[in-house]
Amino acid sequence: MKLTRIILVSSVLLVGCGRVADLKPAAGQSLPVKPLMARTTPTPAELLAIPTYAKPSRVDELMKRSEPRPQDPFNLPPPTGGSAPSLPPGSGNAPNQQQPGTQPAPGMPTTPGD
C-alpha cells in the first residue's frame, strides 16, 4: 500500500517536471519597467539570458608547437641576494625592545623594568 502511494506520488512529480511553457508574469502583475537607457522593454527570454561577461566563451586552441617563453623584464633577482635588510649600525634598537615612554600594545606582556 505504502509502496504504491510512493510510486504514484513520485510519478506525478516527475510528470510535472517535464512540462514546458512560456514564462508569463503572475496574474495581476506586469513585466518589469523598461530600463532607463534601453530602447524597448526586455522580454522574459532576454531577462533570463546569461550575459557574456558572466559566462565567457572558452578558448580551446591547442599549442601548435613548443616554444620557449619570452624573457620577462619583471623577473629580476633581489638587489641584495635575498637577505633581509639589517638595522643601521649604532641604532642599538633590537626589534623586540620597546622605545622609552611608550605603552605596550593591549594583551602584550610587559618586560621587567617598565
N, C-alpha and C positions, 0 to 999 in steps of 0.2 A: 504494500500500500504506500509506504513512505517512498520507496524507490520509484514508483510510478509517478508520484507527485513531483519528485525532484526532476525526473526526466521531462515531465510536462512543463514545469516552470523554466527549466534551462532551455528547452526548445523554443518557448515563447520569447525568451530574452534574446536568443540567437537570431530569430527571425526579425526581431525589431532592430537589431544592429545592422542588418543588411539594407535597410530602407534608405533610399537616397532621394532627397528633394531639394529644391532650391531654397536658399535661405531668405526669409522674409522677416520684417520687423514684427514684434509681438502685436497682438490686437490692441488698437488704440495708440500705438507708438509709431513714430516715423523714423526714417533713416537719420543719421547724424547730419547736422547742418554742413553746408559747403565750407571747406576751409577758406581762409581769408584770401590767399593768393591763387586758389585753384579756379580753373575756368568752369568746371562742372562739379556737381556733387558726385563723389566716388560711389561706384556700385558695390554691393556686398563682396563680389569676387575681387574687386580692386582693393578693398579694405583687408581681405584675408591674404592677399598675395604677399609673399616674403620679399622684402627689398633686397637688392643685390649686395648691399653692404652688410646685411645680417647673415647672408649665406653666400660667400663669394664662390665663384666657379673654381674648380680645381685644375691645376696645370699638371698634366701627366707627360711632359716632354722628357723623354729619356736622353741620357747623355750619348752623344754620337761617338765621341772618342774621349779618352782620358787625357786631361791637360793639367799641368801643374798650376797651382793657384798663383795669381799675380802678387807681386810684392806689396805688403800692407805698409803704408807710410806711418801708421799709428802704432805698429807693433815694435816699440822701442824698449830696450832694457832699462832698468832703473839707473839713474845717473851715478849712484854710489855703489853699485853692485848689489843692491837689495838690503843693505843693513839699515837699521833704524837710526835716525839722527841722534847724536849724543848731546848732552847738555853742555852749554858753554863752560870753559874752564873757569874755576873760581866762583861759580854761582853757589855751590855748596847746598843747593836745594835738591834733595832726593825726591823722587816722585811721591813717596808716602809721607813726607814731612809736611806739617801744616804751617802756613805763614803766621807770624805773630799778630795777635789782635783779631783773628778770625774765629768764628764758631764752627764746630764740626757739623756736617750735614745731619739732619734728623735720622736717628736709627743707627748712626755710625758710632763705633766705640771710641771713647776718648783715651788718649795716651796719658800716662802719668806725667805730672809736672805741668799740666794745662790748667 
